[in-house]
Amino acid sequence: MKRYLLMAIVLIASFQLSAYEQIGVASWYGGKFHGRQTANGEIFNTNDLTAAHKELPFNTIVNVTNMANGSTVTVRINDRGPYVGDRVIDLSYAAAKALDMVRSGTADVLVETSDFDELKITFNIQIGAYRTLEYARSMKTRLEVAGFSPVAELTNSGVTRIVLKGIPEDQTYSVVNQLATIGIRNPLVKQN
């Protein structure tokens, strides 16, 4: 009896529940993108173990397995994409090298994560985009007085965006309604 109980405990301990699984084609990018800004705002380094994904929240940690050779690599999502064909993930050069897919350029992969906390969906709510810093400052102050914590983001084109960041999915509707009570209607709501 003890032997079977021990076997059951070992089986349960080795079982890993995946919160997310996706099978599809992976590609990799580097070269001309090295040193450029990623969608989450950090600078892309092709030698880091990172990846672009269309849906998973930024900073989600995923395991990617090359289905042809069984190689696995752990990467962090820091960019959006890929936007070519039916590809599901775009890996950095370092990640592609770990999966032995640099030469082929693509590979059939399994993408999975058990990081439930990172799978919480959040939204950014853009209040406005201003060419004049004075108007941006005024809107930021107005939101702070109303109890919000806005962030000012300066774009490459010189436009300052005022954004409420990281709003949990279940609070988004309430925040939009609160904004309407102070005269801000139709903000731009975008999933992280």
GUZA-799144 format. One record per residue: residue number from 1; residue in one letter; x, y, z of N, C-alpha, C in turn. Coordinates in nm, 4 decimals, padded with zeros to 6 digits. Layout:
<atoms>
[NUM "A" [X Y Z] [X Y Z] [X Y Z]] ...
</atoms>
This chain:
<atoms>
[1 "M" [00.0830 -00.1197 00.0000] [00.0000 00.0000 00.0000] [00.0875 00.1261 00.0000]] [2 "K" [00.1916 00.1275 00.0874] [00.2805 00.2432 00.0937] [00.3496 00.2657 -00.0404]] [3 "R" [00.3855 00.1571 -00.1076] [00.4529 00.1670 -00.2375] [00.3629 00.2368 -00.3393]] [4 "Y" [00.2345 00.1988 -00.3434] [00.1414 00.2606 -00.4383] [00.1145 00.4069 -00.4038]] [5 "L" [00.1073 00.4369 -00.2749] [00.0872 00.5745 -00.2317] [00.2062 00.6612 -00.2715]] [6 "L" [00.3280 00.6086 -00.2536] [00.4473 00.6805 -00.2929] [00.4494 00.7041 -00.4440]] [7 "M" [00.4117 00.6057 -00.5231] [00.4064 00.6200 -00.6689] [00.3042 00.7264 -00.7085]] [8 "A" [00.1897 00.7294 -00.6396] [00.0863 00.8285 -00.6692] [00.1357 00.9696 -00.6379]] [9 "I" [00.2076 00.9852 -00.5277] [00.2613 01.1166 -00.4903] [00.3644 01.1626 -00.5924]] [10 "V" [00.4513 01.0722 -00.6360] [00.5516 01.1070 -00.7369] [00.4836 01.1471 -00.8673]] [11 "L" [00.3811 01.0753 -00.9097] [00.3086 01.1084 -01.0322] [00.2412 01.2451 -01.0218]] [12 "I" [00.1792 01.2720 -00.9096] [00.1117 01.4002 -00.8906] [00.2138 01.5130 -00.8876]] [13 "A" [00.3270 01.4928 -00.8198] [00.4301 01.5963 -00.8101] [00.4916 01.6267 -00.9456]] [14 "S" [00.5008 01.5275 -01.0334] [00.5631 01.5506 -01.1635] [00.4647 01.6030 -01.2668]] [15 "F" [00.3367 01.6026 -01.2348] [00.2356 01.6521 -01.3276] [00.2335 01.8045 -01.3243]] [16 "Q" [00.2439 01.8663 -01.4414] [00.2419 02.0127 -01.4473] [00.1216 02.0555 -01.5290]] [17 "L" [00.0358 02.1339 -01.4700] [-00.0835 02.1825 -01.5368] [-00.0480 02.3025 -01.6228]] [18 "S" [-00.0827 02.2976 -01.7499] [-00.0583 02.4114 -01.8382] [-00.1825 02.4987 -01.8435]] [19 "A" [-00.1632 02.6272 -01.8214] [-00.2741 02.7215 -01.8279] [-00.3043 02.7553 -01.9726]] [20 "Y" [-00.2042 02.7401 -02.0581] [-00.2183 02.7819 -02.1968] [-00.1315 02.6911 -02.2828]] [21 "E" [-00.1883 02.6385 -02.3894] [-00.1124 02.5587 -02.4853] [-00.1532 02.6001 -02.6254]] [22 "Q" [-00.0550 02.6076 -02.7140] [-00.0803 02.6440 -02.8526] [00.0218 02.5703 -02.9398]] [23 "I" [-00.0267 02.5094 -03.0457] [00.0607 02.4425 -03.1410] [00.0562 02.5222 -03.2704]] [24 "G" [00.1725 02.5457 -03.3279] [00.1775 02.6207 -03.4527] [00.3198 02.6389 -03.4998]] [25 "V" [00.3383 02.7338 -03.5882] [00.4685 02.7589 -03.6489] [00.5372 02.8750 -03.5767]] [26 "A" [00.6639 02.8530 -03.5407] [00.7466 02.9590 -03.4826] [00.8435 03.0082 -03.5889]] [27 "S" [00.8749 03.1366 -03.5817] [00.9799 03.1950 -03.6646] [01.0718 03.2703 -03.5697]] [28 "W" [01.1768 03.3312 -03.6241] [01.2651 03.4089 -03.5380] [01.3021 03.5396 -03.6063]] [29 "Y" [01.3386 03.6381 -03.5231] [01.3786 03.7673 -03.5777] [01.4981 03.8214 -03.5011]] [30 "G" [01.5729 03.9048 -03.5672] [01.6940 03.9617 -03.5093] [01.7437 04.0686 -03.6035]] [31 "G" [01.8714 04.0679 -03.6295] [01.9314 04.1575 -03.7275] [01.8834 04.3001 -03.7185]] [32 "K" [01.8025 04.3424 -03.8154] [01.7607 04.4829 -03.8241] [01.6745 04.5284 -03.7065]] [33 "F" [01.6176 04.4345 -03.6284] [01.5339 04.4718 -03.5148] [01.6148 04.4882 -03.3858]] [34 "H" [01.7378 04.4380 -03.3843] [01.8239 04.4492 -03.2660] [01.8433 04.5974 -03.2320]] [35 "G" [01.8155 04.6334 -03.1070] [01.8320 04.7720 -03.0629] [01.7086 04.8586 -03.0798]] [36 "R" [01.6053 04.8049 -03.1427] [01.4808 04.8820 -03.1585] [01.3878 04.8565 -03.0408]] [37 "Q" [01.2902 04.9450 -03.0274] [01.1950 04.9346 -02.9172] [01.0913 04.8261 -02.9469]] [38 "T" [01.0620 04.7432 -02.8469] [00.9582 04.6415 -02.8598] [00.8237 04.7018 -02.8217]] [39 "A" [00.7182 04.6254 -02.8399] [00.5830 04.6742 -02.8111] [00.5624 04.7064 -02.6635]] [40 "N" [00.6383 04.6416 -02.5746] [00.6206 04.6735 -02.4321] [00.7120 04.7877 -02.3867]] [41 "G" [00.7902 04.8450 -02.4811] [00.8712 04.9623 -02.4511] [01.0174 04.9364 -02.4252]] [42 "E" [01.0560 04.8106 -02.4049] [01.1980 04.7848 -02.3811] [01.2720 04.7720 -02.5134]] [43 "I" [01.4032 04.7749 -02.5058] [01.4870 04.7658 -02.6251] [01.5126 04.6185 -02.6560]] [44 "F" [01.4877 04.5799 -02.7816] [01.5037 04.4408 -02.8238] [01.6509 04.4043 -02.8333]] [45 "N" [01.6848 04.2927 -02.7702] [01.8199 04.2372 -02.7773] [01.8059 04.0949 -02.8295]] [46 "T" [01.8534 04.0715 -02.9479] [01.8374 03.9414 -03.0125] [01.9071 03.8291 -02.9365]] [47 "N" [01.9960 03.8648 -02.8411] [02.0674 03.7644 -02.7615] [01.9961 03.7288 -02.6319]] [48 "D" [01.8823 03.7952 -02.6033] [01.8012 03.7621 -02.4861] [01.6993 03.6559 -02.5239]] [49 "L" [01.6522 03.5808 -02.4262] [01.5503 03.4779 -02.4502] [01.4118 03.5415 -02.4384]] [50 "T" [01.3701 03.6052 -02.5474] [01.2417 03.6749 -02.5517] [01.1661 03.6338 -02.6771]] [51 "A" [01.0397 03.6784 -02.6860] [00.9566 03.6430 -02.8012] [00.8435 03.7425 -02.8191]] [52 "A" [00.7888 03.7416 -02.9402] [00.6698 03.8195 -02.9732] [00.5524 03.7239 -02.9857]] [53 "H" [00.4386 03.7626 -02.9296] [00.3158 03.6826 -02.9377] [00.2003 03.7783 -02.9570]] [54 "K" [00.0975 03.7357 -03.0292] [-00.0159 03.8237 -03.0590] [-00.1065 03.8474 -02.9394]] [55 "E" [-00.1183 03.7510 -02.8488] [-00.2222 03.7588 -02.7451] [-00.1721 03.7575 -02.6018]] [56 "L" [-00.0702 03.6799 -02.5727] [-00.0281 03.6639 -02.4332] [00.0192 03.7966 -02.3744]] [57 "P" [-00.0138 03.8221 -02.2489] [00.0288 03.9472 -02.1855] [00.1809 03.9593 -02.1813]] [58 "F" [00.2291 04.0837 -02.1850] [00.3720 04.1075 -02.1732] [00.4235 04.0471 -02.0424]] [59 "N" [00.5460 03.9983 -02.0472] [00.6168 03.9377 -01.9351] [00.5686 03.7980 -01.8989]] [60 "T" [00.4756 03.7418 -01.9783] [00.4380 03.6030 -01.9571] [00.5590 03.5155 -01.9903]] [61 "I" [00.5870 03.4194 -01.9050] [00.6964 03.3252 -01.9270] [00.6367 03.2004 -01.9929]] [62 "V" [00.6909 03.1634 -02.1099] [00.6394 03.0467 -02.1818] [00.7526 02.9502 -02.2145]] [63 "N" [00.7171 02.8236 -02.2231] [00.8084 02.7211 -02.2709] [00.7723 02.6931 -02.4152]] [64 "V" [00.8720 02.6903 -02.5012] [00.8523 02.6628 -02.6432] [00.9300 02.5361 -02.6753]] [65 "T" [00.8605 02.4364 -02.7314] [00.9227 02.3093 -02.7648] [00.9198 02.2880 -02.9146]] [66 "N" [01.0369 02.2615 -02.9727] [01.0472 02.2277 -03.1140] [00.9974 02.0844 -03.1272]] [67 "M" [00.8865 02.0664 -03.1984] [00.8235 01.9349 -03.2064] [00.9038 01.8364 -03.2915]] [68 "A" [00.9944 01.8855 -03.3737] [01.0747 01.7963 -03.4579] [01.1907 01.7333 -03.3819]] [69 "N" [01.2503 01.8080 -03.2855] [01.3685 01.7542 -03.2174] [01.3556 01.7483 -03.0646]] [70 "G" [01.2450 01.7977 -03.0104] [01.2217 01.7915 -02.8660] [01.2931 01.8977 -02.7843]] [71 "S" [01.3711 01.9858 -02.8481] [01.4401 02.0930 -02.7749] [01.3380 02.1901 -02.7173]] [72 "T" [01.3656 02.2389 -02.5964] [01.2753 02.3328 -02.5295] [01.3539 02.4532 -02.4817]] [73 "V" [01.2908 02.5714 -02.4893] [01.3504 02.6929 -02.4380] [01.2427 02.7717 -02.3642]] [74 "T" [01.2831 02.8426 -02.2599] [01.1913 02.9278 -02.1848] [01.2181 03.0721 -02.2243]] [75 "V" [01.1116 03.1423 -02.2662] [01.1245 03.2811 -02.3107] [01.0217 03.3685 -02.2402]] [76 "R" [01.0468 03.4994 -02.2461] [00.9535 03.5982 -02.1895] [00.8936 03.6783 -02.3043]] [77 "I" [00.7619 03.6973 -02.3012] [00.6929 03.7738 -02.4052] [00.7163 03.9224 -02.3800]] [78 "N" [00.7759 03.9913 -02.4809] [00.8012 04.1348 -02.4664] [00.7648 04.2128 -02.5929]] [79 "D" [00.7026 04.1444 -02.6896] [00.6709 04.2107 -02.8159] [00.5431 04.1514 -02.8741]] [80 "R" [00.4891 04.2155 -02.9752] [00.3696 04.1675 -03.0443] [00.4088 04.1143 -03.1821]] [81 "G" [00.3359 04.0159 -03.2287] [00.3615 03.9528 -03.3565] [00.3553 03.8027 -03.3370]] [82 "P" [00.3907 03.7247 -03.4330] [00.4271 03.7609 -03.5703] [00.3022 03.7890 -03.6540]] [83 "Y" [00.3223 03.8617 -03.7599] [00.2111 03.8998 -03.8467] [00.2285 03.8431 -03.9870]] [84 "V" [00.2926 03.7272 -03.9956] [00.3161 03.6607 -04.1237] [00.2476 03.5250 -04.1212]] [85 "G" [00.1591 03.5022 -04.2165] [00.0958 03.3712 -04.2318] [00.0318 03.3196 -04.1050]] [86 "D" [00.0546 03.1908 -04.0783] [-00.0082 03.1247 -03.9646] [00.0866 03.1080 -03.8463]] [87 "R" [00.1898 03.1886 -03.8408] [00.2880 03.1764 -03.7327] [00.2278 03.2194 -03.5994]] [88 "V" [00.2668 03.1499 -03.4911] [00.2081 03.1771 -03.3605] [00.3030 03.2493 -03.2652]] [89 "I" [00.4344 03.2407 -03.2905] [00.5313 03.3054 -03.2025] [00.6546 03.3414 -03.2843]] [90 "D" [00.7142 03.4547 -03.2503] [00.8346 03.5018 -03.3166] [00.9437 03.5094 -03.2096]] [91 "L" [01.0460 03.4277 -03.2219] [01.1489 03.4137 -03.1193] [01.2704 03.5002 -03.1478]] [92 "S" [01.3413 03.5369 -03.0439] [01.4702 03.6041 -03.0618] [01.5686 03.5036 -03.1222]] [93 "Y" [01.6796 03.5552 -03.1742] [01.7822 03.4676 -03.2302] [01.8304 03.3662 -03.1261]] [94 "A" [01.8531 03.4115 -03.0022] [01.9023 03.3220 -02.8968] [01.8050 03.2079 -02.8711]] [95 "A" [01.6761 03.2365 -02.8707] [01.5756 03.1324 -02.8482] [01.5705 03.0364 -02.9665]] [96 "A" [01.5787 03.0916 -03.0879] [01.5783 03.0069 -03.2079] [01.7002 02.9157 -03.2096]] [97 "K" [01.8132 02.9679 -03.1674] [01.9358 02.8877 -03.1620] [01.9194 02.7725 -03.0625]] [98 "A" [01.8573 02.8006 -02.9475] [01.8351 02.6974 -02.8468] [01.7434 02.5862 -02.8990]] [99 "L" [01.6533 02.6212 -02.9913] [01.5619 02.5221 -03.0487] [01.6181 02.4581 -03.1758]] [100 "D" [01.7384 02.4989 -03.2157] [01.8030 02.4486 -03.3372] [01.7150 02.4719 -03.4602]] [101 "M" [01.6686 02.5971 -03.4762] [01.5832 02.6303 -03.5905] [01.6317 02.7545 -03.6651]] [102 "V" [01.7535 02.7983 -03.6375] [01.8051 02.9186 -03.7026] [01.8143 02.8974 -03.8533]] [103 "R" [01.8727 02.7879 -03.8949] [01.8929 02.7621 -04.0374] [01.7603 02.7473 -04.1122]] [104 "S" [01.6667 02.6721 -04.0561] [01.5377 02.6504 -04.1243] [01.4504 02.7760 -04.1213]] [105 "G" [01.4676 02.8606 -04.0183] [01.3897 02.9839 -04.0084] [01.2554 02.9677 -03.9403]] [106 "T" [01.1966 02.8506 -03.9511] [01.0681 02.8218 -03.8860] [01.0706 02.6796 -03.8307]] [107 "A" [00.9793 02.6531 -03.7397] [00.9661 02.5176 -03.6843] [00.8253 02.5014 -03.6287]] [108 "D" [00.7749 02.3803 -03.6312] [00.6496 02.3487 -03.5635] [00.6796 02.3400 -03.4150]] [109 "V" [00.6019 02.4124 -03.3345] [00.6310 02.4201 -03.1917] [00.5057 02.4039 -03.1072]] [110 "L" [00.5292 02.3723 -02.9812] [00.4273 02.3759 -02.8772] [00.4648 02.4912 -02.7857]] [111 "V" [00.3726 02.5859 -02.7674] [00.3917 02.6994 -02.6773] [00.3026 02.6750 -02.5570]] [112 "E" [00.3601 02.6788 -02.4370] [00.2783 02.6534 -02.3179] [00.3297 02.7326 -02.1984]] [113 "T" [00.2369 02.7616 -02.1090] [00.2719 02.8270 -01.9834] [00.1812 02.7755 -01.8740]] [114 "S" [00.2338 02.7713 -01.7534] [00.1528 02.7377 -01.6361] [00.1503 02.8563 -01.5416]] [115 "D" [00.1922 02.9714 -01.5911] [00.2000 03.0937 -01.5117] [00.0628 03.1615 -01.5098]] [116 "F" [-00.0254 03.1131 -01.4227] [-00.1620 03.1637 -01.4173] [-00.1688 03.3121 -01.3858]] [117 "D" [-00.0795 03.3612 -01.2986] [-00.0836 03.5020 -01.2603] [-00.0611 03.5933 -01.3794]] [118 "E" [00.0299 03.5557 -01.4683] [00.0603 03.6399 -01.5831] [-00.0508 03.6387 -01.6872]] [119 "L" [-00.1425 03.5423 -01.6775] [-00.2490 03.5340 -01.7773] [-00.3684 03.6225 -01.7447]] [120 "K" [-00.3591 03.6994 -01.6374] [-00.4653 03.7945 -01.6075] [-00.4652 03.9019 -01.7158]] [121 "I" [-00.5794 03.9247 -01.7746] [-00.5897 04.0208 -01.8843] [-00.6044 04.1609 -01.8262]] [122 "T" [-00.5219 04.2523 -01.8749] [-00.5322 04.3924 -01.8339] [-00.5434 04.4808 -01.9572]] [123 "F" [-00.5902 04.6013 -01.9344] [-00.6114 04.6968 -02.0428] [-00.5430 04.8285 -02.0110]] [124 "N" [-00.5048 04.8996 -02.1167] [-00.4610 05.0382 -02.1062] [-00.5738 05.1238 -02.1617]] [125 "I" [-00.6005 05.2346 -02.0963] [-00.7050 05.3257 -02.1421] [-00.6394 05.4584 -02.1748]] [126 "Q" [-00.6355 05.4884 -02.3050] [-00.5760 05.6150 -02.3485] [-00.6825 05.7226 -02.3425]] [127 "I" [-00.6535 05.8266 -02.2678] [-00.7476 05.9363 -02.2497] [-00.7376 06.0344 -02.3653]] [128 "G" [-00.6152 06.0613 -02.4086] [-00.5964 06.1551 -02.5182] [-00.4531 06.1557 -02.5655]] [129 "A" [-00.4313 06.2186 -02.6814] [-00.2974 06.2363 -02.7387] [-00.2838 06.3840 -02.7746]] [130 "Y" [-00.1804 06.4466 -02.7238] [-00.1682 06.5921 -02.7325] [-00.0359 06.6334 -02.7961]] [131 "R" [-00.0424 06.7274 -02.8867] [00.0792 06.7830 -02.9468] [00.1379 06.8929 -02.8585]] [132 "T" [00.0524 06.9531 -02.7754] [00.0968 07.0597 -02.6859] [00.1132 07.0037 -02.5453]] [133 "L" [00.2313 07.0198 -02.4907] [00.2617 06.9674 -02.3581] [00.1710 07.0276 -02.2511]] [134 "E" [00.1325 07.1515 -02.2690] [00.0440 07.2191 -02.1734] [-00.0907 07.1468 -02.1616]] [135 "Y" [-00.1487 07.1062 -02.2744] [-00.2763 07.0338 -02.2726] [-00.2610 06.8959 -02.2087]] [136 "A" [-00.1507 06.8297 -02.2377] [-00.1250 06.6980 -02.1787] [-00.1116 06.7096 -02.0268]] [137 "R" [-00.0375 06.8103 -01.9818] [-00.0193 06.8325 -01.8383] [-00.1531 06.8621 -01.7700]] [138 "S" [-00.2356 06.9421 -01.8366] [-00.3666 06.9777 -01.7814] [-00.4552 06.8538 -01.7649]] [139 "M" [-00.4567 06.7655 -01.8652] [-00.5380 06.6437 -01.8571] [-00.4844 06.5505 -01.7493]] [140 "K" [-00.3540 06.5394 -01.7391] [-00.2948 06.4531 -01.6365] [-00.3338 06.5024 -01.4973]] [141 "T" [-00.3279 06.6317 -01.4756] [-00.3652 06.6897 -01.3465] [-00.5133 06.6668 -01.3185]] [142 "R" [-00.5971 06.6871 -01.4191] [-00.7417 06.6658 -01.4044] [-00.7719 06.5226 -01.3598]] [143 "L" [-00.7029 06.4258 -01.4193] [-00.7233 06.2851 -01.3830] [-00.6729 06.2563 -01.2422]] [144 "E" [-00.5589 06.3137 -01.2057] [-00.5044 06.2923 -01.0713] [-00.5981 06.3486 -00.9651]] [145 "V" [-00.6564 06.4649 -00.9904] [-00.7522 06.5253 -00.8972] [-00.8743 06.4344 -00.8797]] [146 "A" [-00.9116 06.3620 -00.9881] [-01.0269 06.2714 -00.9834] [-00.9914 06.1354 -00.9220]] [147 "G" [-00.8654 06.1167 -00.8817] [-00.8274 05.9936 -00.8135] [-00.7621 05.8881 -00.9015]] [148 "F" [-00.7328 05.9207 -01.0255] [-00.6671 05.8265 -01.1163] [-00.5154 05.8429 -01.1083]] [149 "S" [-00.4428 05.7456 -01.1645] [-00.2965 05.7507 -01.1700] [-00.2513 05.7437 -01.3154]] [150 "P" [-00.2656 05.8538 -01.3886] [-00.2297 05.8525 -01.5308] [-00.0788 05.8551 -01.5532]] [151 "V" [-00.0410 05.8088 -01.6707] [00.0987 05.8090 -01.7128] [00.1075 05.8909 -01.8407]] [152 "A" [00.2114 05.9712 -01.8531] [00.2354 06.0472 -01.9757] [00.3417 05.9739 -02.0563]] [153 "E" [00.3106 05.9472 -02.1843] [00.4041 05.8789 -02.2735] [00.4328 05.9686 -02.3929]] [154 "L" [00.5590 05.9983 -02.4139] [00.5989 06.0798 -02.5279] [00.6344 05.9879 -02.6437]] [155 "T" [00.5685 06.0067 -02.7585] [00.5954 05.9237 -02.8760] [00.7104 05.9820 -02.9569]] [156 "N" [00.7599 05.9039 -03.0528] [00.8689 05.9497 -03.1398] [00.8274 06.0688 -03.2250]] [157 "S" [00.6971 06.0834 -03.2498] [00.6490 06.1945 -03.3324] [00.6200 06.3204 -03.2516]] [158 "G" [00.6523 06.3191 -03.1223] [00.6343 06.4375 -03.0398] [00.4964 06.4522 -02.9776]] [159 "V" [00.4140 06.3502 -02.9877] [00.2803 06.3518 -02.9283] [00.2898 06.2924 -02.7877]] [160 "T" [00.2229 06.3558 -02.6926] [00.2187 06.3048 -02.5554] [00.0837 06.2380 -02.5325]] [161 "R" [00.0884 06.1094 -02.4988] [-00.0343 06.0342 -02.4692] [-00.0533 06.0296 -02.3187]] [162 "I" [-00.1767 06.0476 -02.2752] [-00.2114 06.0321 -02.1340] [-00.2886 05.9011 -02.1232]] [163 "V" [-00.2338 05.8093 -02.0430] [-00.2849 05.6718 -02.0396] [-00.3021 05.6243 -01.8958]] [164 "L" [-00.4096 05.5483 -01.8733] [-00.4266 05.4724 -01.7492] [-00.3815 05.3312 -01.7831]] [165 "K" [-00.2820 05.2794 -01.7120] [-00.2204 05.1514 -01.7491] [-00.2559 05.0396 -01.6533]] [166 "G" [-00.2601 04.9176 -01.7109] [-00.2736 04.7965 -01.6306] [-00.4055 04.7815 -01.5586]] [167 "I" [-00.5152 04.8240 -01.6215] [-00.6475 04.8122 -01.5590] [-00.6955 04.6673 -01.5735]] [168 "P" [-00.7242 04.5972 -01.4630] [-00.7728 04.4594 -01.4730] [-00.9027 04.4525 -01.5548]] [169 "E" [-00.9178 04.3415 -01.6252] [-01.0320 04.3244 -01.7153] [-01.1649 04.3497 -01.6449]] [170 "D" [-01.1803 04.2988 -01.5229] [-01.3083 04.3121 -01.4535] [-01.3347 04.4535 -01.4002]] [171 "Q" [-01.2354 04.5439 -01.4088] [-01.2533 04.6814 -01.3632] [-01.2625 04.7823 -01.4778]] [172 "T" [-01.2399 04.7366 -01.6001] [-01.2331 04.8276 -01.7150] [-01.3642 04.9032 -01.7351]] [173 "Y" [-01.4757 04.8341 -01.7333] [-01.6058 04.8979 -01.7541] [-01.6313 05.0047 -01.6485]] [174 "S" [-01.5986 04.9727 -01.5235] [-01.6183 05.0672 -01.4136] [-01.5320 05.1916 -01.4321]] [175 "V" [-01.4065 05.1748 -01.4740] [-01.3171 05.2887 -01.4940] [-01.3685 05.3775 -01.6071]] [176 "V" [-01.4147 05.3164 -01.7154] [-01.4709 05.3943 -01.8276] [-01.5914 05.4744 -01.7799]] [177 "N" [-01.6760 05.4149 -01.6964] [-01.7920 05.4866 -01.6414] [-01.7489 05.6010 -01.5491]] [178 "Q" [-01.6453 05.5789 -01.4687] [-01.5938 05.6850 -01.3814] [-01.5390 05.8009 -01.4644]] [179 "L" [-01.4722 05.7679 -01.5745] [-01.4204 05.8729 -01.6630] [-01.5354 05.9546 -01.7221]] [180 "A" [-01.6448 05.8893 -01.7570] [-01.7604 05.9593 -01.8140] [-01.8189 06.0593 -01.7146]] [181 "T" [-01.8117 06.0276 -01.5846] [-01.8668 06.1197 -01.4840] [-01.7863 06.2490 -01.4736]] [182 "I" [-01.6610 06.2478 -01.5219] [-01.5820 06.3717 -01.5213] [-01.5688 06.4287 -01.6634]] [183 "G" [-01.6574 06.3823 -01.7510] [-01.6646 06.4404 -01.8851] [-01.5729 06.3798 -01.9889]] [184 "I" [-01.5109 06.2674 -01.9592] [-01.4225 06.2027 -02.0568] [-01.4977 06.0843 -02.1148]] [185 "R" [-01.5385 06.0990 -02.2404] [-01.6162 05.9943 -02.3068] [-01.5374 05.9362 -02.4232]] [186 "N" [-01.5629 05.8107 -02.4519] [-01.5009 05.7392 -02.5641] [-01.3485 05.7351 -02.5582]] [187 "P" [-01.2915 05.6969 -02.4423] [-01.1460 05.6791 -02.4395] [-01.1082 05.5562 -02.5229]] [188 "L" [-00.9830 05.5478 -02.5604] [-00.9337 05.4340 -02.6380] [-00.8914 05.3242 -02.5401]] [189 "V" [-00.9632 05.2122 -02.5446] [-00.9361 05.0994 -02.4548] [-00.8663 04.9920 -02.5365]] [190 "K" [-00.7486 04.9508 -02.4878] [-00.6701 04.8514 -02.5632] [-00.6129 04.7476 -02.4683]] [191 "Q" [-00.6283 04.6208 -02.5058] [-00.5752 04.5123 -02.4247] [-00.4237 04.5131 -02.4270]] [192 "N" [-00.3626 04.4884 -02.3104] [-00.2150 04.4786 -02.3032] [-00.1700 04.3558 -02.3781]] 
</atoms>
